[in-house]
Amino acid sequence: MTKKGTKKNPAARRLVGKLFAMLAVTAALAAAGAALMAGGSIPEEKLGLLAQGITGAVSLASGWITAAKAAEKKLLHGLIGPGLYLLVLLLGNLLFFGVGYENLLPVGLTVLAAGAGGSILGSLRRKKRKFV
């Protein structure tokens, strides 16, 4: 007989795994952007735009995948992942670098808008084709 609190929650483990995957993809894209910036392909003035692009792409993919896997309330489930991602980004900047985002509103709106777009894309149904 198992006790009530000993069973692991698989949904929470998947969510934590998705958060770590989002952070890993963000770090990889940021490293690629930093290499392009060091090489001179991207000027340093475009750093904010690069950050918005990276967080937007990761949020879009996260919302899409999360909403596609959800059984119901796809928009809500699709926004949970990007919302937690934004929270982790903000806390990570505060804890590791000692500063928050200077332009919090553009990055936050980019994350939430891309997450909403991804959850809408993930909620679309595939058209089943019949091959004759």
N, C-alpha and C positions, 0 to 999 in steps of 0.2 A: 504494500500500500504506500503510495507516494504522498508526501505532504503537499499542502496547497501551494506553497511558494517555491518549490524546488524545480518545477518544470521551466525550462528555458522558453522565452518568447521568440519564435522564429521570425515574426514580423519585425520586431525590434532589432534583431541581429541583422536582418536584411537591410534595414534602414541605416544602421551604423556602417555596414559594409558599403552601401551606396555613398554615404558621406565621405568615407575614406577614399573611395574611387573618384568622387568629384574633386576632392582635394589633390589627389595624385595627378589627375588630368589637368587641373589648374596649374600645378607646379610644372608639369611638362610643357604646357603651352607658354607659361611665363618664362621658362628657360629658353624656349625657342625664340620668343619675342626679345629676350635680353641678348641672345646671340645675334639676332638681326639688328638690334639697336647698336651693339658694339661694332658690328661690321659696317655700320653707316647706312644700311638700307632704310632704316626707320629713324627719323629725327627724334631727339629726346623730348621735344615739345608734344609729341603724340603719345606720351606715356599714359595719360588718362583715357584716351580713346582705345589704346591697346588693352588696358585693364577692363574697360567696359565690354570690349569685344570678346575677351576671354571669358569673363563671368557670364556674359549673355549666351555664348555658345554652350558652356557647360550647363547652364540653367535650362536652356532649351532641350538639350538631350536628356537631362534629368527629369524634367516634367513630362517629356514624351514617354520615356521608359516607365516611369511610375504610373502614369495614367493608363498606359496600355496594359499593365499588369493588374490594375484595380478592377474589382468586380462591379462596384457601383460608386457613385459620388466621385467621378473621375476628375472633375475640375478641382475639388478639394484635395484629393490625394495627390494630384499633379502639382499643387502649390505647396504642399508640406515639405517636399524635398528641397526645392529652391529657397523656401523661407528659412529652413534650418541651415542651408548652405550660406545664406547671407549672414545669419547670426554667427556661424562659425568663422566666417571671414572677418567680421567686425571684431569678435573676441580675439581672434588670432592676431590681428593688427594691434590691438590694444595690449595684449599680453607679451607678444614677442618683439614688437617694434616700439611700443610705448606711445604710439599715436594711432588715431583713428583715420578713416579716410577723410581727406580734405574735402572732397566732393562726395559726400555721403548720398545725397539725393539722386544724382545721376546713376551711380552704381546700384543703389537700391532699386530704383525704378527699372533699370535694365534687367536686373536679376528677376524681379517679380513679373515684368512684362514678358520676358522670354520664357519664364516658367509657365505663365498662363497660356502663351502660344503653344508651348510644348504639350501642355495637358490637353489643349483643344485638338492638336494633331494626334495625340495618343488616343483620344476618345473616338476618333473617326473609325468607322467599321470598314473592314476590307470587303471589296466586292468579290463575291465568290463566283468564279467563272465555271461554266460547264463546258467541258471539252467533248465534242461529239465524235 
